[in-house]
Amino acid sequence: MPKSRTLPSRTRANVLRAYRSRGRLNRNLWLVYSLKTNRDWILGSDRHLVHWILFLETNPDVRSFDIEPTDALPTDGHDDRLNDIDAVVQLKDGRREYHKLIFNTSALDQKEQSAKTPDNSADSSARIFSETDFESRGDEAMRWLKVLCYCETIRDELQSDATVAAITIMRGLGRGTIGDVLESLRDFDPEIAKGIISRMAVLGDIDLDLSSSGFTLRSSWIWRSGK
């Protein structure tokens, strides 16, 4: 039986609630699927979408994250700019990162990009994002969006045989193009193969540079050492 493309009732209700809570604000809402957290998220603006794509979902140093966490954070002693945290990030090295997006101020200089963290822990850090962090990277984010859509296509599907085959091929080659891998995976459905490759890019198994061109057969990849 094919997967349903209809939103679950709870998700529809959450989208409607988020839409109505915007008041008169003229900004887009985005409903996205995250492979890293295995759930859907509602993002409140285009800037939040770019932040999620580039600094959370496709950042190879990020293991998991929570967007607009509901758990209460300590309020004493931390930078006031970190009120209403936009994301709490769990990095692969075990450290925690707090993300705050600020768009109603002038561009922050490099020294202002850091702040005292809410939990005052030596194993945590804070990042404040301003308009300058996103203004030149919108095109790159949209290129990654295609990759993330391929991940969503095989959502909740193990695809074990295709995954093992892709890992074996890409680890053996070390580097190449997407076309090279698809040719070696010709026994599998091309859309499934692209989904597997996209998963590997998001999870950090391979480096995929989309800073200047889109996700195509000619896109280059490199196997990450230690994987």
C-alpha positions as CSV (number, residue, x, y, z in Angstrom):
1,M,0.0,0.0,0.0
2,P,1.5,3.4,-1.0
3,K,2.2,5.9,1.8
4,S,-0.4,8.5,2.4
5,R,0.6,12.1,1.5
6,T,-2.3,13.5,3.6
7,L,-1.2,15.4,6.7
8,P,-2.2,13.7,10.0
9,S,-5.0,15.5,11.8
10,R,-2.7,16.6,14.7
11,T,-0.2,18.1,12.2
12,R,-3.0,19.9,10.4
13,A,-4.1,21.3,13.7
14,N,-0.6,22.5,14.6
15,V,-0.2,24.2,11.3
16,L,-3.5,26.0,11.7
17,R,-2.6,27.0,15.2
18,A,0.8,28.4,14.0
19,Y,-0.8,30.2,11.1
20,R,-3.4,31.9,13.4
21,S,-0.8,32.9,16.0
22,R,1.1,35.0,13.5
23,G,-1.5,37.8,13.9
24,R,-0.9,40.4,11.2
25,L,2.7,39.3,10.5
26,N,3.3,38.9,6.8
27,R,5.7,35.9,6.7
28,N,5.7,32.4,5.4
29,L,5.2,29.2,7.4
30,W,7.0,26.1,6.5
31,L,6.2,22.5,7.4
32,V,9.3,20.4,7.1
33,Y,10.4,16.8,7.8
34,S,13.7,16.4,9.7
35,L,15.6,13.2,9.3
36,K,17.8,14.0,12.2
37,T,14.9,14.3,14.7
38,N,12.6,11.9,12.8
39,R,9.7,14.4,13.0
40,D,8.0,17.3,11.4
41,W,8.7,20.9,12.4
42,I,6.8,24.2,11.8
43,L,9.1,27.0,10.9
44,G,7.9,30.6,11.3
45,S,9.6,32.4,8.5
46,D,11.9,32.0,5.5
47,R,14.9,32.9,7.7
48,H,14.0,30.2,10.1
49,L,13.9,27.8,7.1
50,V,17.4,28.8,6.0
51,H,18.7,28.4,9.6
52,W,17.2,25.0,9.9
53,I,18.6,23.8,6.5
54,L,22.1,25.1,6.8
55,F,22.8,25.2,10.5
56,L,20.8,22.3,11.8
57,E,19.6,19.6,9.4
58,T,22.6,19.6,7.0
59,N,25.3,20.6,9.4
60,P,27.5,17.5,9.8
61,D,28.5,18.5,13.4
62,V,24.9,18.5,14.6
63,R,23.5,15.2,16.0
64,S,20.0,16.4,17.0
65,F,18.1,19.6,17.9
66,D,14.9,21.0,19.5
67,I,13.3,24.0,17.8
68,E,11.7,26.5,20.1
69,P,12.1,24.3,23.2
70,T,9.2,24.4,25.6
71,D,11.3,23.3,28.6
72,A,12.0,26.2,30.9
73,L,15.6,27.5,30.8
74,P,17.4,29.3,33.6
75,T,16.9,33.0,33.5
76,D,19.6,34.3,35.8
77,G,23.0,35.4,34.6
78,H,22.7,34.8,30.8
79,D,22.6,37.2,28.0
80,D,19.2,38.8,27.6
81,R,19.4,38.3,23.8
82,L,19.0,34.5,24.5
83,N,15.4,34.9,25.8
84,D,13.0,32.7,23.8
85,I,15.7,30.4,22.4
86,D,15.0,29.4,18.7
87,A,16.9,26.1,19.0
88,V,18.8,23.9,21.4
89,V,21.4,21.8,19.5
90,Q,23.1,18.6,20.5
91,L,26.5,18.4,18.7
92,K,28.2,15.1,17.8
93,D,31.1,15.8,20.3
94,G,28.6,15.9,23.1
95,R,28.5,19.7,23.6
96,R,25.3,21.7,23.5
97,E,24.6,24.9,21.5
98,Y,21.9,27.5,22.0
99,H,20.7,29.3,18.8
100,K,19.0,32.7,18.8
101,L,17.9,34.5,15.6
102,I,17.8,38.3,15.7
103,F,16.5,40.2,12.7
104,N,15.3,43.5,14.1
105,T,18.7,45.0,14.9
106,S,21.7,46.1,12.9
107,A,24.2,43.5,11.8
108,L,26.2,42.0,14.7
109,D,29.9,42.1,14.6
110,Q,31.9,38.9,15.2
111,K,32.4,39.6,18.9
112,E,28.6,39.8,19.3
113,Q,28.0,36.4,17.8
114,S,28.6,34.7,21.1
115,A,26.8,35.0,24.4
116,K,26.7,33.6,27.9
117,T,24.7,30.4,27.7
118,P,21.5,29.8,29.8
119,D,22.8,26.8,31.6
120,N,26.3,28.4,32.4
121,S,27.9,25.0,31.5
122,A,31.5,24.7,30.2
123,D,30.1,22.1,27.7
124,S,27.7,24.5,26.1
125,S,27.9,27.6,23.9
126,A,25.6,30.1,22.4
127,R,25.3,31.5,18.8
128,I,23.4,34.6,17.9
129,F,22.4,34.8,14.2
130,S,21.7,38.1,12.4
131,E,20.6,39.0,8.9
132,T,24.2,38.8,7.6
133,D,24.3,35.1,8.4
134,F,21.5,34.4,5.9
135,E,21.4,37.1,3.3
136,S,23.9,35.5,0.9
137,R,23.0,31.9,1.5
138,G,19.4,31.6,0.4
139,D,20.3,30.0,-3.0
140,E,22.5,27.4,-1.2
141,A,19.6,26.6,1.2
142,M,17.2,26.0,-1.7
143,R,19.7,23.6,-3.3
144,W,19.8,21.6,-0.1
145,L,16.0,21.6,0.1
146,K,15.9,19.3,-2.9
147,V,18.2,16.9,-1.0
148,L,15.9,17.1,2.0
149,C,12.9,16.3,-0.2
150,Y,14.6,13.1,-1.3
151,C,15.0,12.2,2.3
152,E,11.3,12.7,2.9
153,T,10.4,10.5,-0.1
154,I,11.7,7.4,1.8
155,R,10.7,8.6,5.2
156,D,10.4,5.8,7.8
157,E,11.7,3.3,5.2
158,L,14.8,1.3,6.2
159,Q,15.8,0.4,2.6
160,S,18.5,-1.8,4.1
161,D,19.7,-3.5,0.9
162,A,20.0,-0.2,-1.0
163,T,21.7,1.5,2.0
164,V,24.3,-1.3,2.4
165,A,25.0,-1.2,-1.3
166,A,25.4,2.6,-1.3
167,I,27.8,2.5,1.7
168,T,29.9,-0.2,0.2
169,I,30.2,1.6,-3.2
170,M,30.9,5.1,-1.8
171,R,33.3,3.9,0.9
172,G,35.2,1.9,-1.8
173,L,35.3,4.8,-4.2
174,G,36.2,7.4,-1.7
175,R,34.9,10.2,-3.9
176,G,33.1,10.8,-7.2
177,T,29.8,12.1,-8.6
178,I,26.2,11.4,-7.8
179,G,25.9,9.9,-11.4
180,D,28.7,7.4,-10.6
181,V,26.9,6.1,-7.5
182,L,23.5,5.9,-9.3
183,E,25.1,3.9,-12.1
184,S,26.4,1.4,-9.6
185,L,23.0,1.3,-7.9
186,R,21.1,0.7,-11.2
187,D,19.5,-2.4,-9.7
188,F,17.5,-0.1,-7.3
189,D,14.8,2.4,-8.1
190,P,16.6,5.7,-8.9
191,E,14.4,7.7,-6.5
192,I,15.2,5.3,-3.7
193,A,18.9,5.5,-4.5
194,K,18.8,9.3,-4.5
195,G,17.0,9.2,-1.1
196,I,19.7,6.9,0.3
197,I,22.5,9.2,-0.9
198,S,20.6,12.2,0.5
199,R,20.3,10.6,3.9
200,M,24.1,10.0,3.9
201,A,24.7,13.6,3.1
202,V,22.4,14.8,5.9
203,L,23.8,12.4,8.4
204,G,27.4,13.4,7.5
205,D,28.6,10.1,6.0
206,I,29.6,12.1,2.9
207,D,30.6,15.7,2.2
208,L,28.3,17.2,-0.5
209,D,29.2,20.8,-1.6
210,L,26.1,22.7,-2.9
211,S,27.5,26.2,-2.3
212,S,27.7,27.0,-6.0
213,S,25.6,24.5,-7.9
214,G,22.5,22.3,-7.3
215,F,22.1,18.6,-6.6
216,T,22.5,16.9,-10.0
217,L,24.2,13.9,-11.5
218,R,27.4,16.0,-11.7
219,S,27.4,16.9,-8.0
220,S,30.6,15.8,-6.3
221,W,30.8,14.0,-3.0
222,I,33.6,12.8,-0.7
223,W,33.5,10.0,1.8
224,R,34.1,11.4,5.3
225,S,37.2,9.8,7.0
226,G,36.4,7.7,10.0
227,K,33.0,6.6,8.7
